[in-house]
Amino acid sequence: MATLYITGAGVSAESGIPTFRGEDGFWTIGSRNYTPQEMATRAMYEQDSLQFLRWYYHRFATYRHHGPNTVHHWLADKNLITQNIDGLDGKAGNKDFIAIHGRLDQMTLFHDQAMAEQISPIATPWDDVDESALDASLKSVFRIEDKPVIGESYKPYVLLFDEYYTELYRISEARAQMLAADRIVFMGTSFSVNITMMALEIAMARETPIEIVDPQPVKVPYENTTYHAMTASSYIEKS
């Protein structure tokens, strides 16, 4: 049986990384003047790139040294699409996982999204960031003087709220895996992003059985669903 696993922030919570909508979640705490939904946009990156990068660094990059947990290691040889940008699946040894929303340890040349097929991610030199001179370091790493310049500056490899899935994020490959799956297991996700809804719609159209693993699993309008009201680590212990 070809099983596809689709993971969300709940899987990385046991590695000490906040979920997105919890009390201290990534999408709960923004900047002094903006909500996370306003901060995590391409428009904000173009309008006030330094404020964006400060927020991104404090809310994401400070977790870059966290390690994978038992669930990441268990998933290391599985067909996997993750919504997480923490890169922990790669650290656990999964060589082929799809990071559908990007990766914290990578960046791309700042580009028009229509040109995404010509862009490849490269490593972000986070070690070059000096927190005692954070603004200057971030501007240097991402090659920004006043505002980011297409074809010259860099941008974190992360899909923002006002961007869309492109081949840079391997969307066609992700869809092909959904179509080929005999079973889809959703782990630690709230079904609040487009990729999970896409997978659910494909499963319903193809009558593919799905499983939802979460301490408080979201109920979906699909009968061929098995719910596991537990953490991902509890689930893998029973598998």
N, C-alpha and C positions, 0 to 999 in steps of 0.2 A: 504493500500500500504506500502510495506517495503522499506523505503528510507534509503540509506547509505550516510553519509556525509564524505567527505575526505577533510581535511583542511591542509593549508600550512601557511607559515609565514605571509601572508597578514592578517590573522585573529588575530594574536597577535600584529600587528603593532599599533593598537589603545590602547594597554596596554603599549606602550612605548618601545617595544622590536624591534630592527632593523630587517628588512627583510634580506634575504640572499644575494641578488644581487643588492640592492640599493646602493646609494652613500656611505653610511657608513655600508653596509651590512656585515654580518658575513663572506661571501665568497669574500668580496672586500678587507678587511683589514686583512693582515696576520701578520707575525712577521717581524723583521728587515731583515732577510735573506731568508724567505720562504713565498710562497703564501699560502693562506688558503688551497688550494687543496693539497699542500705538507705537511702542518701542520696537517691537520685532517686525518691522516693515522695511521694505526697500525704500519707501518714501522717506522714512526717518534716516536711513543710512545716507541717502543723498542730501537731505536737508541739514542734518546735524550728525555727521559721521562720528565725531569724537564722543558725543553723549551716547550714541548707539554702542560704540566699542567699549566704553566704560561699563555700561550696563551688561553687555554680553560677557565681558571679562569677569565681572563680579558674580554674575548669575550662572555662568557656564564654565568658563575656563579655569576657575579656581578648583573645579572638581576633576581636572585632567589627570591627577595622579592616583585617583581611586582605582581599585582593582576589581576584577570580575568576581562574581559570587558563584555558588554551586549551580545556579540555573544557567548562567552564561556558559559554564564548562559543559553542562549537560547538552546544551544546544550547539556545541562546537562542530558537530558532524551532521547537523540537521539542515534541511532547506529552510532558510530564515529570511524574513523581511522584518526589520526593526524600525520603529518610529523614533527610536532614541538616537541622539547624536553623540553620546558619550564614548563610543568606540570600544566599549567593554567586550562586545562579542569578538572583535578582532584580537583583543588582548587574550581572550580565552582560547584562541586558536581557530576560529571559524574563518576560513579563507575566502568563502564565496558569498557571505551574507550581503544582503542589499540594505544599505543605510538609506532608506527612502526619503529621509529629511536632511541628509547630510551627515558630516562628521566633525566633531570638535577639533580633532587633530589635523584638519585639512582646511585649505582655503582655495579660492579660485581667482583667476584674473577677473576683474570687474567687467561685466559684459552685458550686452543686450540679450534678454532671454531668448529672442529669436535665433541667436547664434550659439545656443547652448551645446549643440552637437559638436562644435569645434573646440570646446573647453574641457580640460581635464583637471581634476583636483591635484594639488601639491601639498606637501607637509607645511603646517603652520609653525614657524620657529618661535614657539612660546617661550623657549629658554632665553630668547633675546629681550623679553619684556622685563624691565626693571620697575618694580612696584614703587620705588622711591621717586621715579620719574615716569609715572604711568602714562600720562598723556603723550609725552614725546616718544616713548617707546612704542605705543600703539600706532601712532602716526607713522613711525619709521617702518614697522613691520608690515603695515598695510599700504604703505606708499601713498600717504595722503598729506597734502599741504593744507588746502582750504576745504575742498570737497573731493570726493572720489572721482577719478577720471576713467571713463571706459577705455579699456585697452592698456592702461598704465597702472592703475591702483589695484589692490586686492580686496576681496570680500570674504568674510567667513563662509565656509561651505555649509550653509544652512538654508533650508527652504523657509522663506519668510511668509507672513500672513497674506501679503498682497502679491505673492509670486505663485507660479503654477508648476506642476510636475512637468519636467522635461527629461530628455534622455541623459542629461547630466546626472539625474537622480535615478536612472535606470528604470523608468516607469514602464516601458514596453516589456522588459524582462520580468518585472514584478507581476504584470498582468498575465504574462505567459505562464508563470508559476502558479498563479491562482487558477487558471484554466486547466492546468495539467494535474492539479491536486485531487486526490481521492478523499482527502479529509483536510480541514483547515482548523488549526487550534489557535485561538486568540488568547494571549497571556498578558495580564496586567494592563489592559487598555480600556478606555472609557467609551470607545466608539464615537469620539467627538471630532475625528479628522477624516478627510476624504478617502484616505487609503483604506481604512477599515470598512467604510461604507461601500467602496468599490468591491472589496473582497466579499462582503456579505451579499451584494447584488449578484455577483458571479456565482456564488455558492447556491443561492436561491434559484437562479436560472438553470443551473446544471444539476440541481438536487444533490449537491455535495454536502455530506454531514459536517457539522461544525461543532466545536467545543469552545466554551468560554470559561477561562480560569481567572478568577478574581475573588478576593474576599467579599466584595459586593458586586457580583456580576450584573452587567446591564442586560435587561431583558430585550430580546430582539423579536421582530414579527416573523419568525421562521420556526416551524414545528420541528424540523430535523436538527435540533440544537440540544446539546447536553451541557448542563451548567455544573461547574465545580466551584462552590463557594469556599475558596481557600487560596492561600498564597501559591505562587508558582513553585516555590521550594517544596511545599507540602504535596503538590501535584506530582512532581517528578519522583518523589519518594514512593509514590504508589504506582508509578508507571513501570 
